[in-house]
Amino acid sequence: MATYSLANERLRALEDIEREIGAILQNAGTVILELSKEKTNERLLDRQAAAFNASVLHVEAELSAQIRYLTQLPGGLTNSNSGKK
């Protein structure tokens, strides 16, 4: 039972990462749209660029944690096969 809750927790973490990537794309789109204007709002650009950078750093850290977890699993074992090879 604990194996399934750990797997569900990992899936939820990946879903959070996916949502954050969506936010990254939205921030980038807002910045591009603002840059296309004749007169840009510097404050908006600064806020969106800061949000973009923070989100990218967070996604990078979370994906690295997921990769570290997967590389630490014993050779060929996954949570779904409970030690069977």
C-alpha positions in Angstrom: 0.0 0.0 0.0 2.8 2.4 0.8 4.3 1.7 -2.7 1.1 3.1 -4.3 1.1 6.2 -2.1 4.7 6.9 -3.0 3.9 6.4 -6.7 0.9 8.7 -6.4 3.0 11.3 -4.7 5.6 11.1 -7.5 2.8 11.5 -10.1 1.4 14.5 -8.3 4.9 16.0 -8.3 5.2 15.5 -12.0 1.7 17.1 -12.5 2.9 20.1 -10.5 5.9 20.4 -12.7 3.7 20.2 -15.8 1.6 23.1 -14.4 4.7 25.1 -13.7 5.9 24.6 -17.2 2.6 26.0 -18.4 3.1 29.0 -16.2 6.6 29.4 -17.7 5.2 29.5 -21.2 2.5 32.0 -20.1 5.2 34.3 -18.6 7.3 34.0 -21.7 4.3 34.8 -23.9 3.4 37.9 -21.8 7.0 39.1 -22.1 7.0 38.6 -25.8 3.7 40.4 -26.2 4.9 43.3 -24.1 8.1 43.6 -26.1 6.2 43.8 -29.3 4.5 47.0 -28.1 5.9 50.4 -29.1 6.0 51.5 -25.5 6.7 48.7 -23.0 5.8 48.5 -19.4 9.1 48.0 -17.7 7.6 47.0 -14.4 5.5 44.3 -16.0 8.5 43.0 -17.9 10.6 42.9 -14.8 7.8 41.0 -12.8 7.2 38.5 -15.6 10.9 37.9 -16.2 11.5 37.4 -12.5 8.5 34.9 -12.4 9.9 33.2 -15.5 13.3 32.8 -13.9 12.0 31.6 -10.6 9.7 29.0 -12.3 12.5 27.7 -14.5 14.8 27.3 -11.4 12.0 25.5 -9.5 11.2 23.1 -12.5 14.9 22.4 -12.9 15.2 21.5 -9.2 12.1 19.3 -9.2 13.1 17.4 -12.3 16.6 16.9 -10.9 15.0 15.4 -7.8 12.8 13.1 -9.8 15.8 12.0 -11.9 17.9 11.4 -8.7 15.1 9.3 -7.3 14.8 7.2 -10.4 18.6 6.6 -10.6 18.6 5.4 -7.0 16.2 2.6 -7.6 17.9 -0.8 -7.4 18.9 -2.1 -10.9 15.7 -2.9 -12.8 13.3 -2.5 -9.9 10.4 -0.2 -10.0 7.6 0.4 -7.6 5.1 -1.4 -9.8 6.8 -4.8 -9.8 7.7 -4.9 -6.0 11.1 -6.5 -6.3 10.4 -9.0 -9.1 12.8 -9.0 -12.1 
